[in-house]
Amino acid sequence: MTTRDDIAFLARRVAWGLAPGQLDKFEAVGTSAYIHALVDPDGAGIAAEPSPWAGFEYTHDQELRQQQGLETLDRWTTHLVKTDRPYENTMAWFWHDHFAVSFQVVKYLPILIDHLDLIRDQGFGDFRELIRSVSTDSAMLVFLDGATSTGQAPNENYGRELLELYTIGIGNYTEDDVAAASVALTGWVVRRRLLGEAQFVPGRHDSTPQLLLGEMVSDVDSVVDAACSHSACAGFIAAKVARFFLGNPSDSVVGRITDRFAASGLDMAVLARDVLDAGLAGESTLQIVAPVPWLVGALKATTAQIEPRIRIGLLRLMGQVPGSPPNVGGFPGASTWLASSATAARFSAANVVARATPDDAAAIRLAADGDWDGLADLFLRPQGFSEATLAALRDLPTNVSTRRGEGALALSLASPDLLVA
């Protein structure tokens, strides 16, 4: 592969697209420099960015609250399109899928925003610290009923998901471990009157030592230590991150990544770098692009401007809305994105994006000129579109839209070439 191919691959998988001209820019500085900018933006001199929700002011007006919720969650999509630190933000999306905290359950927007800021701020750091923070995060306490769990009546929801979904996986713990973790995690509440602040109330906690995964635990810190120190933890997380960004890497690749992740003390930056290196070494498979990364990539390449209400509507139509994972397992997988309804929704979204693309945008000019190689390159496919897509573009009637190139642009956006990364 050429440098251009390598950077296009990385940008598709972990940056979710590039703006016009950026592929040329990053090709000029080289693959190593681009990886450095992705994994260590501070070291690469890329300025820190404010939260997507900076300046957020919650409204108590019932009529305005739903609209504010939609617009606030759309801020994340806007940030994903504009950010100069994309890997940090796509990794935050991985954690959003991993923890799957939902606005439909939490219902109180300020604590959901705090949770999203948390996984964005800590998602590239120490995994152990991330789990510790999430375990006493107000949104998670509400989402999995930790806020109502007491020493007299421990709720097992978070204790179970901590082990099954967040740290070590099915088959590596027992029901006794779930019960032990749940008792040790009791005592945390969410103070609604204090804007959703989480507090520890000793009187609601059972401090009796419990046996969890062979370790004695009695509080959040010891539970987190026991789970993160378990021999299955590094492999469980490394495999999930690798599959998220690489598709279906081999067991040997996952094993090498796991060993380095474990040796680093569960440093997510090390894991993130190793995933990129594995991808460039050819240790990846094709994967279906979910609606959010597809839309982010489309908006970057076309520079289309779409109002928040419509963008969220498109994502809802396609089946993936920020802040709304359907269950504790996160968003659905490839089979959902390939369903007939999802395919139809993506065609509709492609038409909306094409219509919103400015007249002077490179995407509409290339489509109008029939420059299919240039258009494919803009969409980070330097080797060109597939023969099937080229045939469809060449056969497209010229009167399918009122603006030259708009129909071809929509067709290319909805093509299988952009559905598969």
C-alpha positions in Angstrom: 0.0 0.0 0.0 1.1 3.6 -0.6 1.3 6.3 2.0 -2.0 7.7 0.6 -3.6 4.3 0.9 -2.4 3.9 4.5 -3.6 7.3 5.6 -7.0 6.8 3.9 -7.4 3.5 5.7 -6.6 5.1 9.1 -8.9 8.0 8.4 -11.8 5.8 7.5 -11.4 3.5 10.5 -10.5 5.9 13.3 -11.1 9.4 12.1 -14.3 8.7 10.3 -13.4 10.7 7.3 -11.4 13.8 6.2 -12.3 17.2 4.9 -11.4 18.1 1.4 -7.6 18.6 1.0 -6.7 16.9 4.3 -5.7 13.6 2.6 -3.1 15.6 0.5 -1.9 17.4 3.7 -1.4 14.2 5.7 0.1 12.3 2.8 2.8 15.1 2.6 3.8 14.7 6.2 3.8 10.9 6.1 2.1 8.0 7.9 4.2 8.1 11.0 3.4 11.8 11.6 -0.3 11.1 11.0 -0.3 8.3 13.5 1.4 10.5 16.0 -1.2 13.2 15.6 -4.0 10.6 16.1 -2.6 8.9 19.1 -0.7 11.8 20.8 -2.4 15.0 19.7 -0.8 16.9 22.7 2.6 15.8 21.6 1.9 16.7 18.0 1.0 20.2 19.1 -2.7 20.0 18.4 -4.6 22.3 20.8 -6.9 20.9 23.4 -10.6 21.3 22.5 -13.5 22.3 24.7 -16.3 19.9 25.4 -18.9 19.7 22.7 -21.3 20.7 25.5 -19.4 23.7 26.7 -21.8 26.5 27.7 -24.8 24.1 28.0 -27.6 25.5 30.1 -30.4 23.1 31.0 -34.0 24.2 30.6 -36.8 23.1 32.9 -39.4 24.1 30.4 -41.2 20.8 29.5 -42.1 22.0 26.0 -38.5 22.9 25.2 -36.7 20.1 27.0 -37.1 17.4 24.2 -35.9 19.8 21.5 -32.9 20.8 23.7 -32.1 17.2 24.2 -32.0 16.6 20.4 -29.9 19.6 19.8 -27.5 18.9 22.6 -26.9 15.3 21.4 -26.4 16.6 17.9 -23.5 18.7 19.3 -21.5 15.5 19.4 -22.0 14.8 15.7 -21.0 18.4 15.0 -17.8 17.9 17.1 -17.0 14.6 15.4 -17.1 16.4 12.0 -15.0 19.4 13.1 -12.5 18.0 15.6 -8.7 18.1 15.0 -8.4 15.2 17.5 -10.6 12.6 15.9 -9.2 9.4 17.5 -9.9 10.7 21.0 -13.5 11.3 19.9 -14.1 8.0 18.0 -12.7 6.2 21.0 -15.2 8.1 23.2 -17.9 6.7 20.8 -16.5 3.2 21.4 -16.9 3.8 25.2 -20.4 5.1 24.6 -21.2 1.8 22.9 -19.4 -0.1 25.6 -21.2 1.4 28.6 -24.4 2.1 26.6 -25.8 4.7 29.0 -29.0 5.8 27.5 -30.9 9.2 27.7 -34.2 7.2 27.6 -33.3 5.7 31.0 -31.2 8.5 32.6 -33.7 11.2 31.4 -31.8 14.0 33.1 -29.6 15.7 30.4 -27.0 17.3 32.6 -25.8 14.0 34.1 -25.8 12.3 30.7 -23.6 15.2 29.4 -21.3 14.7 32.4 -21.0 11.0 31.5 -20.2 11.7 27.9 -17.6 14.2 28.9 -16.1 11.7 31.3 -15.6 9.0 28.6 -14.3 11.6 26.2 -11.8 13.0 28.8 -10.6 9.6 30.1 -11.1 7.3 27.2 -7.5 7.5 26.1 -6.0 7.1 29.5 -5.8 4.4 32.3 -8.6 1.9 31.9 -8.6 1.2 35.6 -9.2 4.9 36.3 -11.9 5.0 33.7 -13.8 2.1 35.3 -13.4 3.7 38.7 -14.9 7.0 37.4 -17.8 5.3 35.6 -18.7 3.2 38.6 -19.5 6.3 40.7 -20.8 8.4 37.8 -24.3 9.8 38.3 -25.6 8.7 34.9 -24.3 5.1 35.4 -25.7 5.1 39.0 -29.1 5.9 37.6 -28.8 3.8 34.4 -28.1 0.5 36.3 -29.8 1.3 39.6 -26.8 1.8 41.7 -28.3 4.9 43.2 -31.0 2.8 44.8 -28.8 0.0 45.9 -28.3 -0.3 49.7 -26.5 -2.7 52.0 -29.9 -4.0 53.2 -31.1 -4.5 49.5 -28.1 -4.5 47.1 -29.1 -4.2 43.5 -27.1 -6.5 41.2 -27.5 -4.7 37.9 -24.2 -2.8 37.8 -22.2 -5.5 39.6 -23.3 -8.0 36.8 -22.6 -5.6 33.9 -19.3 -4.5 35.4 -18.1 -8.1 35.1 -20.0 -9.3 32.1 -19.9 -6.3 29.7 -17.3 -3.8 31.1 -14.3 -5.7 32.3 -13.8 -9.5 32.0 -16.7 -11.1 30.0 -19.0 -14.1 30.3 -17.5 -17.3 31.7 -14.9 -15.6 33.9 -17.1 -14.9 37.0 -19.8 -16.6 39.0 -23.1 -15.5 40.5 -21.4 -15.3 43.8 -18.9 -12.8 42.3 -21.9 -10.7 41.1 -23.4 -10.7 44.6 -20.1 -9.8 46.2 -19.5 -6.9 43.8 -23.0 -5.6 44.3 -22.7 -5.5 48.1 -19.3 -3.8 48.0 -20.7 -1.1 45.6 -23.6 -0.1 47.8 -23.9 3.4 49.4 -23.9 5.7 46.4 -26.8 8.1 45.7 -27.6 10.8 43.1 -28.7 14.1 44.6 -31.2 15.5 42.1 -31.4 18.8 44.0 -27.7 19.2 43.6 -27.8 19.0 39.8 -27.4 15.2 39.8 -24.2 15.1 42.0 -23.2 11.6 43.1 -22.5 11.2 46.8 -21.4 8.3 49.1 -23.7 7.7 52.1 -22.0 5.5 54.6 -25.3 4.5 56.2 -26.5 2.9 52.9 -23.3 0.9 52.5 -22.5 -2.7 53.6 -18.7 -2.7 54.4 -18.6 -6.4 55.2 -15.7 -7.9 53.2 -16.8 -9.9 50.2 -14.9 -12.5 48.1 -14.8 -11.3 44.5 -12.7 -13.1 41.9 -10.5 -14.5 44.6 -9.9 -11.1 46.2 -11.5 -9.5 49.3 -13.4 -6.4 48.5 -15.4 -3.9 50.5 -15.8 -0.7 48.4 -15.6 0.7 44.9 -11.8 0.9 44.7 -11.3 -2.7 45.7 -14.0 -4.0 43.4 -12.4 -2.1 40.5 -9.0 -3.4 41.4 -10.3 -7.0 41.5 -12.0 -6.8 38.1 -9.2 -5.0 36.4 -6.5 -7.2 37.8 -8.2 -10.4 36.6 -6.3 -12.3 34.0 -9.2 -12.0 31.5 -9.6 -8.2 31.6 -6.8 -7.1 29.3 -7.8 -9.6 26.6 -11.5 -8.8 26.9 -10.9 -5.1 26.4 -8.2 -5.4 23.8 -10.3 -7.8 21.7 -13.3 -5.5 21.8 -11.4 -2.4 20.8 -9.6 -4.3 18.0 -12.9 -5.6 16.6 -14.4 -2.1 16.8 -11.7 -0.6 14.7 -10.3 -3.5 12.7 -13.3 -5.8 12.0 -12.3 -9.4 12.8 -8.5 -9.5 13.5 -6.9 -12.9 14.0 -6.4 -14.5 17.4 -2.7 -14.1 17.1 -3.0 -10.3 16.5 -5.4 -9.9 19.4 -3.0 -11.9 21.6 0.0 -9.6 20.8 -2.1 -6.5 21.4 -3.4 -8.0 24.7 0.1 -8.8 25.9 1.3 -5.2 25.4 -1.9 -3.8 26.9 -1.5 -5.9 30.0 2.2 -5.0 30.3 1.4 -1.3 30.0 -0.9 -1.5 33.1 -4.0 -1.1 30.9 -2.9 2.1 29.2 -5.5 2.8 26.5 -3.0 5.0 24.6 -0.8 1.9 24.1 -3.8 -0.2 23.0 -4.9 2.6 20.6 -1.5 2.8 19.0 -1.2 -1.0 18.6 -4.6 -1.1 16.9 -3.4 1.3 14.3 -0.1 -0.6 13.7 -2.1 -3.8 13.3 -4.4 -2.3 10.8 -1.5 -0.9 8.7 0.1 -4.4 8.8 -2.9 -5.8 7.0 -4.4 -7.3 10.2 -7.9 -6.1 9.6 -11.0 -7.2 7.7 -13.7 -5.3 5.9 -16.4 -3.9 8.2 -19.8 -2.4 7.7 -19.9 1.3 8.5 -22.6 2.2 11.1 -24.8 5.2 10.6 -23.0 7.7 12.8 -19.5 7.2 11.3 -21.1 7.1 7.8 -22.8 10.5 8.3 -19.8 12.0 9.9 -17.6 11.0 7.0 -20.3 12.2 4.5 -20.5 15.6 6.2 -16.7 16.0 6.3 -16.2 15.2 2.6 -19.1 17.2 1.3 -19.0 20.1 3.7 -22.8 19.8 3.8 -24.6 21.9 6.4 -27.7 20.2 7.9 -29.7 21.6 10.8 -29.6 19.5 14.1 -33.3 18.5 14.0 -32.8 17.0 10.5 -29.5 15.3 11.3 -30.9 13.6 14.4 -33.9 12.6 12.3 -31.6 11.0 9.7 -29.7 9.1 12.4 -33.0 7.9 14.0 -34.2 6.8 10.6 -31.0 4.8 10.1 -31.2 3.4 13.6 -28.3 5.0 15.5 -28.8 8.1 17.6 -26.1 9.5 20.0 -27.2 9.0 23.6 -29.7 6.3 22.7 -28.1 2.8 22.7 -31.1 0.4 22.5 -30.0 -1.8 25.5 -27.1 -2.5 27.8 -25.3 -4.4 25.0 -24.9 -1.2 23.1 -25.8 -0.5 19.4 -26.6 -3.4 17.1 -24.1 -4.8 14.6 -23.6 -5.3 10.9 -26.7 -7.3 10.2 -28.9 -4.3 11.3 -27.0 -1.9 9.1 -27.5 -4.3 6.1 -31.2 -4.7 6.6 -33.5 -3.5 3.8 -35.0 -0.7 6.0 -31.5 0.5 7.0 -30.4 0.5 3.3 -33.5 2.5 2.3 -32.8 5.0 5.1 -29.3 5.4 4.0 -30.4 6.2 0.5 -32.7 8.9 1.9 -29.9 10.3 4.0 -27.6 10.4 1.1 -30.1 12.5 -0.9 -30.4 14.9 2.0 -26.6 15.3 2.3 -26.2 15.7 -1.4 -28.9 18.4 -1.5 -27.2 20.3 1.4 -23.8 20.2 -0.3 -22.7 23.7 -1.3 -22.5 24.6 -4.9 -18.8 25.4 -4.6 -17.9 22.1 -2.7 -15.4 19.8 -4.3 -17.8 16.9 -4.0 -20.5 18.4 -6.2 -18.0 19.7 -8.7 -16.4 16.2 -9.1 -19.8 14.6 -9.3 -20.9 17.1 -12.0 -17.8 16.6 -14.0 -18.0 12.8 -13.8 -14.6 12.7 -12.2 -15.2 9.4 -10.4 -11.6 8.8 -9.5 -11.5 12.2 -7.8 -14.8 11.6 -6.1 -13.6 8.2 -4.8 -10.4 9.8 -3.5 -12.4 12.5 -1.7 -14.3 9.7 0.0 -10.9 8.1 1.0 -11.0 5.4 -1.6 -7.8 6.3 -3.5 -8.0 3.1 -5.5 -11.3 4.1 -7.0 -14.9 3.0 -6.8 -15.8 -0.6 -7.5 -16.9 -1.6 -11.0 -20.5 -2.0 -9.9 -20.6 1.6 -8.5 -18.8 3.0 -11.5 -21.4 1.3 -13.8 -24.3 2.7 -11.8 -22.8 6.2 -11.8 -22.2 6.1 -15.6 -25.7 4.9 -16.3 -27.3 7.5 -14.0 -29.7 9.7 -16.0 -28.7 13.3 -16.0 -32.2 14.6 -15.1 -32.5 12.8 -11.7 -31.9 16.1 -9.8 -32.3 19.8 -10.5 -28.6 20.5 -9.9 -25.8 18.9 -12.0 -23.9 16.3 -10.0 -26.4 16.1 -7.1 -27.8 12.7 -8.2 -24.4 11.2 -8.8 -23.2 12.5 -5.4 -26.2 11.0 -3.6 -25.6 7.7 -5.4 -22.0 7.5 -4.5 -22.7 8.3 -0.9 -25.3 5.5 -0.7 -23.1 3.0 -2.6 -21.7 -0.2 -1.1 -18.2 1.4 -1.4 -19.1 3.8 1.4 -21.0 1.2 3.4 -17.9 -0.9 3.8 -14.7 0.6 5.3 
